[in-house]
């Protein structure tokens, strides 16, 4: 999808550098110069993009689904406050506006996607394939329901996504990152440094006398908010999902073996081949090119001569069933590794097919897949049970039963959490242990209230019902209640201050010509070394702050930085700086080029969308946006 198209608020070079340094392409959405057109119109409408209106309810659904998705990814709920702190509210807003702008452009250009093409994409989506590797209607329905889609809504959304892809693919076609940029970033990424360093800890800080009552009271008074008790909520919830219900369903070996025998050929790993294809206007031209290839010209060189994008020519390592054109598939899976086919008449023209590496398929034994088969059977049986229990739960809730009462009546096991804060922690500071991974019931509970009959949360192909049973407001704690915590924090700060002063003194001595080993010995410490590490290194015993600081320091330069926690300080000297030669044929450089390519494509499409929005006009209801994202709570 084009979800994730970003505004060009920072250039693609900056994005690429961050991708190299951090190993991930981090692209932020920023709201781009439209603050002055925020207007207060009806609360039912949150934004208007040309002739498209984004209602408050539509955006609320999109925003809620995004937070739930992130919660599943992180393995813990994401609160409204955290979402705003990370800028997710603005990201989702801009993403929604960008998609609406592309939909408007698709209508203006008269683009269309057939029902057959939409269904083909859905049938080939691996998310919807069942135990035997074929499209599973039940899995399709369960999966889209998990994300809040009806079948028709999902089909419409996929059709819109296809049209957005057509536009984005055209806009970004032909972009190539400059060679000089790729090589510069490769040198930046692969630069290596070596250091010698000294760790200072509490032992080097010397004796820390206990604070006087007056000093501790003054320290606490200045930092009261750090020790404030958060708001806690008591809640109960129950999960009804295929996975949960499937745990109760026993599947016999006999039933599992029947399914295994029926699907034996589909349960194994299919043979896969590296396949490349090249199309020609007629058979004669294809035959002439095949003659050149068999005489020594490479398949890729011919593609470049014909100004073809290698990404379109190379189908990758692929199974036969994944190749759309049957003629191409038959040809590819009849060749030996390294061979090029005779001209093949396919659906889209005459083609030459080349095969590279071949990975043989595997046929499993029943014992090797028995657990997987039983789990799939149990889950399939459970899906019908989910729908039945959903209706019964709604009936019980409509009759006035709370979660605990309704669950027990239906034979389900509810979970009750006596006290949890917004971050999902109990009063003793530990994460709540009995919430399923990815379920954001805590953040939902903090957006609800006692006695509110909240809508169920869609989760894992099923539903979660919850009740807020009690609220303990946030409050200031008196010193006596948190004295031990305040004393520990005071001591940590004292140690940190003393170590910083000692580290500064050591740096000065080394800069004046002293050896780091001698300076370390004078404070009762020893010198350690770390050699040949890169910017993205993770070294045992070396805090990440030291690695970062080392790459800001020149060769033979001396520096200092905090270590782990507040009771460690590091003094270091850079002993060597090495910039390896760039290997243009390496796999690493290919991946870097792909990362840059994605960044450039994103940037090009983002600029195109910005232009569309400026032409068709965009307006946003700031009050409705704040209400949906919880900014006015």
Helices and strands as residue ranges (DSSP letters): H 12-22, G 35-37, E 45-49, E 52-55, H 56-74, H 80-85, H 88-109, H 115-123, G 126-128, H 137-146, H 151-172, H 179-190, E 192-201, H 202-205, H 213-222, G 224-227, E 232-240, H 242-246, H 253-262, H 264-267, E 272-280, H 283-294, H 299-305, H 310-313, E 314-319, G 320-322, H 326-332, E 344-346, E 349-359, H 366-398, H 403-409, E 415-420, H 441-446, E 457-459, E 462-472, H 479-511, H 516-522, E 527-533, H 544-550, E 558-562, E 568-578, H 587-616, E 618-620, H 622-629
